[in-house]
Structures are given as C-alpha cells and as structure tokens.
Amino acid sequence: MGMFIYKDNMQFDIAIFAGGLGSRLKNTESRPKPLVDINGKSLLSRLIISLKKTSLFRHFHILVCSDGDINPFYEILGNEIETSLFTIHSEPSRTGRIGAISYFLERKVDVDQFFACNGDTLFQNLCSSNIYNSIKRFNADPIIFLANNDSSRNDYKKVTLDYSLKKNYQNSGLFFMTRDWFQKKIIELPNILDVDELLFDNSLNVHFSCLNTTLLDAGTPDRLSYIRSIIN
C-alpha cells in the first residue's frame, strides 16, 4: 500500500459522474443532463471551469457509459473548454457509481488519491483553502464534503453533525479518497453499487467537512430553470 504524503498546493485528479440517465429532465431537454445549456455554455463545462479556478485540480475525468450517445460530450466540451483539461472514460455497461470509479482507476493506474463529484451540480464561490485544510487534517482518510441545506428541498440526504447544534447539512456530492482505501472497501463490501452507500457506512472511518459554498442542483426542470435565471 502506498503512503499518502500531503504537500502544500497539491493538485488532484477529479472524476465527474456524467453517465446518469437524467430521467427527471426527460421531455424537457434534448441534451444529456450534464450537457444541458446554461445560457450559452453547458452545465458540465461550467462545473469544470469553476473547479479549475480553485487551482485544486489538474485533470478532469468525465465518467460516462457507452450504452448512450457519448459523441455530444466530445463535441460540446471540446468547443467550450480546453481539450487538455479533460478525458472521457466510457464504461461499456452501467455498473453504478462504484463500477464507474473502478473502471476509471483501471484506466488511470497513476492516480493514487482523487476527488469525485456529480456532473449535474454547480458550486458557487468554492473556497480552495477550505478543501486543502481538510485534506491536510485528515491525511489519507476519505472525506465527504457537505453544503448548507437547501430549505426549498426535501429530497436530499440530510446530515447532522454532533458539533453543529443539530443543524442539517446536505451531501454536496464532492468527496475525496485514495485508491487503496476504495479498492480495499469494495472487496470487503462487494454488494455495494453506489458510492454514497460506501461513504455513509457508519462503521467506516470517513470524515465530514463543511463547505462554505452554495450548491446548485440541476436535477429537475424547476431547479434547472432557477440556475439559468441566476447564472450569466
């Protein structure tokens, strides 16, 4: 097992889940959910651009599935951001987010520690020092990053921390882990398909860190319309 050594101003690879079917947006959008147009630029491009501004991330790995048309990902992203910033990994069949990460790690054997996030969300004013400090504090342990809860929703995973005076937070979909930890846990827990099931297992040594950011979720037509109304 390799040893993770934190260094100031480290940069990381990040895997972005972009293979969802977007069933809640069907009949309202012609593009896959991560590629929906947000006032002239795709949601996924806007996510990558905002993450790139933090200087935390060196490369963006887009995880999709080849049972759908992946050509729009190449065409749209290639027109909106530098192609050197991203790589598209097309899994042959849907195996859940656990399978998507496994496929990504098989293809990128040089990645030992990495982030992952959902491809249908945006982070407003993400603070890089907030994330750096968490990685430095917890070293190689996995970290789930939380955001302030959205009071207009009741369909997100609520998290209450012991030190937060019972204030609820929501899972932001951004997390950090190492290859060694992930591969060990999926061997120990072979029936888990979704990464949230793995990370939110109370028996595991997983840490929470609260982000000082607003999370925008484009999962439904109403939420997508709201994002379009506030993003230039």
N, C-alpha and C positions, 0 to 999 in steps of 0.2 A: 504493500500500500504506500503510495506516495505521500509525502508530508506537505501540507499546505503552509506556505510561509507568506504572511501578509506583508506587502510593501506599500509605502505611501504612493498615491496616484497610480495604483494598478488599474489596468483596463481589462475588461472581461468580454467574453462572447455571451450573446444572449439569444435564446431560442424563442421564437414567437409562434404561438399556436394559431394557425390560419387555415386549418382544414375543416372547420365546422360547417355544417350544412346551412346554417342561418335560417332555420325553419320559421322563426318568429318574424322574419322580414320577407318571407315568400309572398309573391304577388304585389309587393310594393317596390322592390328594387330589382334591376336587371343584372347587377354585378354580385359576385360573392361578397358576403358581409364585410370582410376586411378591406375590400376594394371599393366600397360604396363611396360615391363622390361627396366630398365635403367642400363645397364652394370652390371647385376647380382643382382639388387635389384629393387623392384617395385617403381614406382613414388610415390605412397601413403606412403610407408614406409620411403622413403627419405624425404618427406614433414614432416611427424611426427617426425623423428629424428632431422631435422633442427629446428623445432619449439620447441622441448623438450630442445635443447641446450640453449635456451634463459632463461630457468627457469621461464617463464611466465605461463606455462600451466601445470595443474595437471592431466588432463584426456582428452582423445581424443575420441569424439563420431562420429562414421562413419555413415552417413545417406545414406541408400541405399533403394531400392524398391524391394519387394518380387516378382514382376512380371518378374524378371530375375533370373539368377542363382547366388545366393549370396554365395554359398559354396567356390568359389575361394577367396573371401575376408577373410574368416576364415582360409583357408589353407595357402595362401600366406603370409598374415600379421602374422599369428601365427608362421611361420617359420623364419620371418625376424626381428620381434621386440617382446619385452616382452608383453605377452597377458594381463598383468595387466594394461598396458598403455591405452588400447582402449576397447570400447564397440561398437558393431554394432547394429544399430537400423534399422530394416527393415520395412518400411512403406508398408501397404497392397496394396495400389494403388498409382499411380502418382498424386500428387496434387500440383506440383510446389514447389519451394523452401520455400514459405510461409507455405505450408502444411507440408513440411518436418520439419521445425523448430517447428511448433505446435505439431507435433507428438513426437518430441524429448522432448519438455517441458512437455508433458503429462506423459511421462515415467520417467522423471527426475525432480520430484517435488521439490528437494532440490537445484536446480540450479536457482539462482536469477539474476546473471549477467554472461554474457558469450560472447565469441568470435565466429565467424563463418568464414569459408573461403572455397574456391573452392578446390576440390581434384585433379585438373589437372594442378596445378601450383607449382612452387618452388620459395622460397625466398632465395637469396644468401646474406649471411652475415647480417642477420636480427639483428637489434640493439634493445635490450630489453628496454634500458633506454628511447629510442625514444617513445616506446609504453606506458611505465609506466608513463612518464611525461604527455602524452596526457590524460590518464585516470584520473590522479590526477587533471589536469587543468579543465577538463570538467565534472568531477564527474560522475553523473548517466546519462548524456546525451549521445545519440548514437553517435558513431564516425565512419566515413568512412576513411579508410587508403588508401592513394594514393601512386603511384610509379612514377618514371620518365617515360615519354612516350617512347615507342619503335618506333623509326623513320622508321623502316622497315615494320610497320603495319599500316593499315588504318581501321581496323575493331574493334577497341576498343572504349570504352566510354571515350571521352576526357573531362577533367575538367579544367577550367581556374579559378584561384583564384584571387581575387581582389588585393592581396598584392604581387602577383608573377610576376608582369610586363608582364602579358599576356602569360606567359609560360604555355604550356599544360602539364597536368599530366594525368595518366590513373588510372582507378579504379583497385586496386590491388586484389579486391575480399575478402579482410580481413576487418571485421568490428566488432564493439563492441556494445552491447546493453543490457538492462535489461529486465527481464521477464515482469515486469509491463508495461514498455513502449511498448513493442512489442504487448502484448495482448490487450492493450487499442487501439492501432492503427489499428489492424486488425478488431476490432469491428467497429471502425469509418469508415474504408475503406474496406468493405467486398469483393469487386470485384477484389482486387489486388492479383495476384498469385505469382509474382516474387519479391524477396526481394529488388532488385535494384529499382523497381518502388516505393516501400515504402520509401527507404532511400533517393532517389533522388527527392522526392517531395519537391519542394521549399517552401511549406507552413509549413514544419515541422522544428523543432529545432534540426537539425543534423549538426555536426561539421566535418570538414576535417582535417586530419593530414597527413603530407608528410613523407614517409618512406625513409630512406637513404639506399636503397637496390635495387638490380636488380631483376626484376620479370621475371621468365621463364615460358612461357605458352606452354603446350604440346598439344594444341588443334588441330593441323594439322600435317600431316606426315612430312612436312618440318621443323616445329618447334620442333617436337619430335626428328628428326634426329640431329638438332643442339644441343639440350640438351645432347643427347648421345655423341656428339663429344667433349663436354667440361666438363662432369661430370665423375669422376673416379669411 
